Amino acid sequence: MTERNPRPAAQDAGLIVLQKGKTQQTLARVLMLILNYRYGLDLIRVTSFFEGFSTVQKRGRSVRCSVVIQDRRIDSKISIASLADEGRIPVFLVLPERLLDQHRELCQRLGNVHYVPWERALSDSSDSLASQIAGVFRDQGIGDLFSPETQALPYAEVQKLVERRLDHLRTLPTLPQVALRIMAMIGDPKSTVEELEEVLTSDPAIVHKLLQVVNSPVFAGQGHKGDWTLHEAIVRLGRKKVGAVAQQIKLMTSLMKPEDSLFDIRRFWEHSVGCALIADRLYRESLMPLKQPVEFSDYWIGSLLHDCGKLILGFFCWDHFEEVLGQMDTADCTFREAEKELCEAGNHEFLGRLLLLKSNVGEDLVDAVGTHHTVSRTPSDLTCLIHVANNLAKDLGKGYMPEEQSVYSAEVLQHLGIGREQVRQLQSTLGQTIVDEIDDLVDRCTQRPAAGNGAGQQ
């Protein structure tokens, strides 16, 4: 197959000459979102023009762009020219706006130099960092992973494109292999109870927590005494339900945040698990007028992973994530609205779509996660279910931020044929009971086994 959206080779990179400073570091992290995740480039960071020049000489044509981020005047035109390789490499100067005219004069005879006012570098303006990179890369034939041209490709081609582009990146986490094996198995109508049991018992830690969860009142019912074995649970609840919950447990215990991140992982899982529990209640009790049946495993895992892009931001771009939270507070807006103000190029819907595409999951699930805020005019029932559950979780105080605003899509409400009054009734129906269930389920999934306790019954 010929790739219609040209890709850089695995070793291709963006060079960053980075001065020390908090603003400089924040801009560099956002640049990672753009160059790594949108264009599949590695990043090479250096602290001086000499190091940058040496890198260009050593790496040659694999350097696709150079970016200078600093707050003081660059006195030598030769320093800038050294990063451009005689105009072949585009150079982006990210500097305070008061310095730009001086540098335009300094570099007037140099080609392929682009000027980014760092006050607007993260905005959605035409001279922002993302906008200028997009224009230059288009001319170079380096396609955006989610450009209109890419989105028009068949789903299987997009999956292969993402895999090829990002197979060398270390900053994009992958879903655990056990979770992916379970996902494939519950999607295969020919798989058996015994085969699922074999996969689950290959990871005893999952079995221990899984038995705690499936024997809880949420799944087994209020009168259950909590004595199901793994085999009994699969037979009674079904392969897809048990498999989806097992996936949840593996994800919650495997995706560990780096030590230097202050990302609130407990709060994140409370929102995500809350979204899954609410979606399940809405579906099982027919509280929402859906038009088509939706598989438990799809809406449970879709709800659980709808904000997985925030994990990437919170783990690898923590300072930018913190800026988004600050913008939410200052502007009294939603997380998604704050992203549009600060860096639309690396928003959490895009990153979630990227993670799931790289993990080779189904198209419907990818689409639901990638559009749970920016819903299309004709949303699927799966998207509608996740969208409403996500917002109800916020209404019940289980957003990532305790008082996070809900924003219900007009397209979703129209598709479902309901209004805001019916949404308020749903919130009242769910009430405090489901909030307590959310906390209990997160506790069961994350608490450590008691000393001397085995991995689980068979």
N, C-alpha and C positions, 0 to 999 in steps of 0.2 A: 504494500500500500504506500503510495506517495503521500507524504505529510503536506497538507495544504497550508499549514501554519508553521513556517520555518522555525526550527528550534536551534538554540545554541548547543554545542557539544558539551559533554558532561564536565569538562574541565574549564569551560568558559566562566569568566568572573567579572565582577565589578570591583574596581579599586577605589578605596576611600582614604583620603588624607585627612585625618581627624585630629583636631585640636582638643585638648582637655576642656571640660566644662559640662555642666548639667544639660544645657540646651543642646550642645553639640552631641552629647550621648543620646539624648532623646531623638534628635534628627537621624542619627545613625541607626537607631533601632527601627524607626519607621522606614528608613531606606532598605533595611533588611526585608521588611514586609513586601516592599515593591520589587526589589531585584531578585530576592530568593523566590518568593511565592508567586509573583505574577509573571516572572520571566525565566525562572529556573537557573539563575546565575549564583555561583558561589560568591562570597565576599572576602576581599583581602583588605585588612585594615593596616595602615601604617601611620606613623606620627610625624613624618617629615617628607618634604619634597624629594630629598635624596633617596630615601627608601622607596618612594613612589616611582622615581625614575628607574631605580635598579629593578623593581618589579616589572615594569614595562619592558625593560630590556630582556629580562629573563623569561617572561611569559609570552611575549610577542603578541600574536594575533588572538590569543585566548582572552586578553583583556578587552572587554567590549565597551567599557566606559570608565571614566575617572571622575570622582566627586570630591571636591574640596569643601570642608565644613569648618569655618573659623570666623572669629569676630574681629579680626584686625586686618589691616591693609597688607596685601602681598606686594612687596617692593620690586621683585624681579620677574620680568616677563619670561625670562628663561625658565624659571621654576614652573610656570604654568605650561609653557611649551614642552617641557620635558615629559609631561603626562599625556600629551596629545599625539606623540609619535608622528610628527609632521602632518597633523590634521586628521589622521586616520581614526583616532579615538576621540569621541565626544567628551569634552570636559565640562562639568557642571560646577560652577562656583556658587556655593550656598553661603551668602554673606549678609550682614545687616544692610538694609536698603540704603543707608547713608553712604555706604562704601561702593555701591554698584557703579555709579557714573565714573568714579576714578578708575575702576578696573576695566570698564568699557574703553576708556581712553588708553589705558596701558596695553590692552590686548587688541587694539583695533586692526592690526595687521595679521592677527592669528585667526585661523579658520576653525570652525567647529567648537567654539566656546559659547556656553550658555549661562545666563545669569539668573539666579534664583534668590529673591529676597527672603531671608529666612523668617521674617515676620509672617509671610504668607506661604511658607514652604509646605505646610500641612493643610492648607485650605483647599477649597474646590475651585479656586480661581485659575485662569488660563496660564498664569505664570508660576503656578505651584510646582513643586518637585515632581509629583506624579504626572501632571499634565505635560511638562516639558520632556520628561523621560519617554512618555508614551509617544509623543510626536517624533522624537529622534529615533527611537527604536523601530517605529513603523517604517521610517526611511531606510533603516538598516536591515529590515526583513526579520526582526526578532518579534514574533507575535506574542501578544498578551494571552495567557492561558484561558481567559474568559472574555476575549474580544467577541463582537458579534459574529465574526467569521468562524471562530472556534465553536461558539454555541450552536451554530447552524450545522455542525458536523454530526453524524450518527453517534449515539452514546458510546458505543464500543470504541470508536476512533478517539473520542475525547479521553476515555479511560487510558488508552495506550499512550496518548500524547502526554498526559499528566505523569504517567509512570516513567516515561523516558526523560521528561524534563527534570523530574524531582528525585530520581533514584540515587543521586549523590548527595542530597541535602541531609544534614543531621539535625536541623532545627524543626523539621516537621515530624511529629511523633507518628507512630504507626499503631493501629489497634493490635492488641495481643493476638498471637496466632491461635490460641485456644478459643478466644472469642470469635474469630473468623471461621474456625472449623465448626463451631456450634451454629453460627449463622448459616453456613452452607448446608449443614445437616438438617436444620429445621425448615429450610427452604426446599429440601428434596422430599417429595411425597413418598419415595421408595424407602427412605431410611426408617429404621425400626427403633423401638424403645430400647432394645439391648444395645444397639449401636450408639445411641445417645448416652446411655449409662456408661459405656466403655470410655467415651471421650471425656465425660465429666470426672470419672474416677481416676483419670490420668493426672488430675490436679486435685489432690485431697483437700487443699485449703478451700477450694470452691465448694466441695461437697459439704464440709462442716457448716459453712455459712448458709449454703443453699437450704439445708435441712432446717436451720433456724428460721429462715424466711418463709419457706413453703408451709411450715407447720404453724405459722402465725395466724391470727384471726383474719387478717386481710385476705389470705389465700385459702386457708383451710376452713374458715367459718368460726363463729363465736364458740360453738360447742365442742370444737375439736380438742383432743387432749394432747396433741403434739407428739405423736409417736409414729408418723409415717417414715418408712425407709425411703431411700432414693427411688427404688423401683416402684414402690407404691405411689409415691408422689407423681412420677412420670405417667403412670397408668391413670391415676385419678384426675390429674390436672391437664394432662396432654403434653406431647413432646414440645409443641411450640411455646406454651406458657412456661414450662420449666426451663427450656432452653434459653428463652429470652431473659428470664430472671438470672440464670447462671451467667449469661453474657454481662448483665448489669454488675453482678458481683465481681467478675474478673476485671471489668473496666474500672470499677471504683477502687480496687485494691492494687491495680497495676500502674495507673497513670499518676505518678508521684511528682509533685512539683519540686523544682530546684530549690536549694536551700536559700538562695538570695532573693527569692520571690516572696512577697507578702500576700500573694493571691489567697483568698479565703476559700480553701478547697472544701471545707465542711459546708459553708454556705452555698457554694456552687452545687454540691450534690443534693442538698436539701431542695434547691429549686428544680434541679433536673429530675430527681426521683419524684418530687411533688407533681411535676408536669406529667410524668408517666402514670402515677396513681390517679390523678384527676382525669386524664384521657381514658383510663380504664373504666372509671366510674361512669363517665359520660357515655361511653360506648355500651358497657354491659347493661346499664339501666335505661338505655335508649333516651337519654336526656337531651340529645341533639338529633335533629332530623337529617341524618346522613342519607345519601341517595344510593350508595353501594356498600356492600360488606367490606370491612377492613380487617386484615389479619392482626391478631394480638401482637405477634412478634414485630410487625411493622410499626404499629403505633407505639408500642412500649419502647423499642430501641430508638425509634425516631424521636420520641419525646425525651428519652434519656440523653441523646446526643445532639439535640437541637442547638445547644450552645457550645458544642465542642470547639468552635472557633475561639471562644473566650478562653478556653484552656491554653490554646497556643499563645494568645496574647498575654495571659497571666503568667505563663511559664517562661516564655522567651522574650517578651517585650513588656516586661512588667512596668517599666517607667511610663511607657506610652499608655498602657492600660490604666495606670493611675491618673494620667492626664485626662483620659476619657471620663473617669469617675469624677474628677474635679470639674470638668465641663458640664457634666450632668447637674452637679450641685449649683454651679454658678448660673447656668442658663435655665435651671429648672426644667430639664428636658430628659428624654429617654436615652438609654445607652446608644441605641441605633442612631438617634438624631445627633448625639455628641460625636459619634464616629464620622458622620457626614461633614461635620464642621472641622474635624482634626485630621482625618486621614481615611477618606472613602476607599482608597486603593487597597487597604488591608483590613476591611471590615470583617466582623466575625462570621457573617453569613458566607462570605467568599471563602474564608479559611476553613469553615466547617465543610463546605462543599468540596474543597480541595482535599481535606483529610479523608473524607469518605470515598472520593473518587480513587485516591491512591490505595485505599483499602479494598477496592474492588467489590463494593456492595451494589445493590440494585438501584436502578435509575429512579424509581418512585421515591425511595428513601432519601437519595441524594437531593432530589428536587425539593422534597418537603423540608429538609434541614436547610437547604440553601435559599429558601424563599419563605421562611416562617415569619419574617417581618415584611419584606417586599413582595407581597403576594401578587400573583398574576391576575388577570381579569377572569380567568376560568380556573380557579384553584381546584385541586383534587380533594376528595373527601379526607384523605390522609393529611394533607396540608391543613385543611380546615380544623380537623380534630386537634392537631398539634398546636396550631395557632391559638385556638380558644383555650386549650389547657394551659399553655404558656402564660396567657394573660390572666386567667383565673388564679394561677399560682401567685402572681404578683398581687392581685386583689386581696388574696388571703394572707399577704405578708410574707410570701415565700419567694420573692425575687432575689437576685444576688444582693441587692440593697434592700433593707427592710421596708422602706416606703417607696419602692420603685413603681413608676406609673405604668398602667396598662394602656395599650392602644389597640383597639379592635379594628381590623381592616373592614372597610365598607364592602369590599369584594367578598370577603368571607361571610359577613352577615347576610349579604344579598343571596349568596349561593345557598346558605342554610335557610333563608327565609325567616330570620329572627331579628329582633331589635334589641336595643340596650336594656329595656325593661326585662326581657327574657334572660339576658345575660346576668342582670342583678338577681333574678330569681335562682339562676344556677348557683351563683355565689352563696346565696342564703341556704339553698338545699345542701350544698357540700359542707358548709359551716366549720366549726371547730373540730368536729370529729375527724375530718380528713387531715387537718393540720397535725393532730396527735398521731395519726397513722403514718404520716410522712416522717415525723421525728423518730418513731419506733422503727420504721423500716430502715432508715439510714443508720440508726444505732446497730441493728442486727447485721447490716452489711459491713460495717466498719470496725466493730469492736473486736478486740483480740480474743482468741480462744482462752478459756480458763486453764490454769496450769494443770497438766495431767490429762487434759481432755483430748480425745483422739480426733483424727481428721474427720470422722463421720461414720454413720452406720451404712451398711450395705443392705 
